[in-house]
Amino acid sequence: MKQRLSAILSYLVDLRSILLGFNIFNFTTTWLMDREIRMCTIGPYPTWWSYLIEPTILLIASLFLSLNRRWGNAVALLISGYLMGDYVRFLLINNDPVTTLSDWGHSDVLHLARQFLFALIVFCYSALSLTKRLLSRKSLARAR
């Protein structure tokens, strides 16, 4: 019983599980907020589900990251990198991003910042996990 409890606690303390929990929370709060107010998102998506595009992408990236495999880390890196590139493209395509963001509502800017922050965290952690796995594999190959 003690081993099982310690295994569950170590899984819950793992950063991958915490990121997955935060992204589930992000998905849920975005969905609940949009039921009350219609939020703006990036991209040419239909308006009836556009508010869930970024949280869904981040949730999928977190699921791949929680698999704790090399290919899962690579997919999470690509997905979150795409999302971050999309945000940077959005800010660069406008002549004055500060004015563009000031035209939006307060909740829209917070939604965009929260999605970018989660994408940045998933991107950094997947990059660190991937490089750690690749470096450990190279050191094992040298030892043989």
C-alpha positions in Angstrom: 0.0 0.0 0.0 2.9 2.3 0.8 4.6 1.7 -2.5 1.4 2.4 -4.4 0.8 5.6 -2.5 4.4 6.8 -3.1 4.1 5.9 -6.8 0.9 8.0 -7.1 2.5 10.9 -5.2 5.6 10.8 -7.4 3.4 10.8 -10.5 1.4 13.8 -9.2 4.5 15.8 -8.4 6.0 15.1 -11.9 6.1 18.3 -13.9 4.4 16.5 -16.9 1.4 15.7 -14.8 1.2 19.3 -13.4 1.4 20.7 -17.0 -1.4 18.3 -18.1 -3.5 19.4 -15.1 -2.9 23.1 -15.9 -3.9 22.5 -19.5 -7.0 20.7 -18.6 -7.8 23.6 -16.3 -7.0 26.0 -19.1 -9.3 24.2 -21.5 -12.2 24.0 -19.0 -11.9 27.7 -17.9 -11.7 28.9 -21.5 -14.8 26.8 -22.4 -16.7 28.2 -19.4 -15.6 31.8 -20.0 -16.7 31.6 -23.6 -20.2 30.4 -22.6 -20.6 33.8 -20.9 -18.7 36.1 -23.3 -17.6 35.4 -26.8 -13.8 35.6 -26.9 -11.6 36.3 -29.9 -8.9 33.9 -31.0 -6.2 33.7 -33.7 -6.8 32.0 -37.0 -9.5 31.6 -39.5 -11.6 29.2 -37.5 -15.4 29.0 -37.3 -16.7 31.2 -34.5 -18.8 28.5 -32.9 -15.7 26.6 -31.7 -12.8 29.0 -32.3 -12.3 29.7 -28.6 -11.2 26.1 -28.0 -8.6 25.8 -30.8 -5.6 27.0 -28.8 -6.5 25.2 -25.5 -7.2 22.0 -27.5 -3.8 22.2 -29.3 -2.1 22.8 -25.9 -4.0 19.9 -24.3 -2.9 17.6 -27.1 0.7 18.8 -26.7 0.5 18.1 -23.0 -0.9 14.7 -23.6 2.0 13.9 -25.9 4.5 15.3 -23.4 3.0 13.2 -20.6 3.7 10.0 -22.6 7.4 10.5 -21.7 8.7 9.1 -25.0 11.2 10.7 -27.4 8.6 10.9 -30.2 6.0 12.3 -27.7 8.4 15.0 -26.7 9.2 15.8 -30.3 5.5 16.0 -31.2 4.8 18.3 -28.2 7.8 20.4 -29.2 6.5 20.8 -32.8 2.9 21.5 -31.7 3.7 24.1 -29.1 6.3 25.6 -31.4 3.7 26.0 -34.1 1.4 27.7 -31.6 4.1 30.1 -30.4 5.0 30.8 -34.1 1.4 31.6 -34.8 1.3 34.1 -31.9 4.5 35.7 -33.1 3.2 35.9 -36.7 0.0 37.5 -35.4 2.0 40.2 -33.5 4.4 40.8 -36.5 1.7 40.9 -39.2 0.0 44.0 -37.5 1.7 47.3 -38.0 1.3 48.2 -34.3 0.6 45.2 -32.1 0.1 47.3 -29.0 -2.7 49.3 -30.6 -4.2 46.0 -32.0 -4.2 44.5 -28.5 -5.6 47.6 -26.9 -8.6 47.4 -29.3 -9.4 44.0 -28.0 -11.3 43.4 -24.8 -9.4 42.7 -21.5 -10.5 39.1 -21.4 -9.2 38.5 -25.0 -5.7 39.8 -24.2 -5.6 37.7 -21.1 -6.7 34.7 -23.0 -4.0 35.3 -25.6 -1.3 35.8 -22.9 -2.4 32.7 -21.0 -2.3 30.5 -24.2 1.2 31.9 -25.1 2.5 31.3 -21.6 1.3 27.6 -21.5 2.7 27.1 -25.0 6.0 28.5 -23.9 6.2 26.3 -20.9 5.3 23.1 -22.9 7.8 24.1 -25.6 10.6 24.6 -23.1 10.0 21.5 -21.1 9.6 19.3 -24.2 12.9 20.8 -25.6 14.7 20.1 -22.3 13.3 16.6 -22.1 14.2 15.8 -25.7 17.8 17.1 -25.4 18.2 15.3 -22.1 17.1 12.0 -23.7 19.3 12.5 -26.8 22.4 13.4 -24.7 21.9 10.4 -22.4 21.6 8.2 -25.4 24.8 9.6 -26.9 26.7 9.0 -23.7 25.4 5.5 -23.5 26.6 4.9 -27.1 30.1 6.2 -26.2 30.4 4.0 -23.2 29.9 0.9 -25.3 
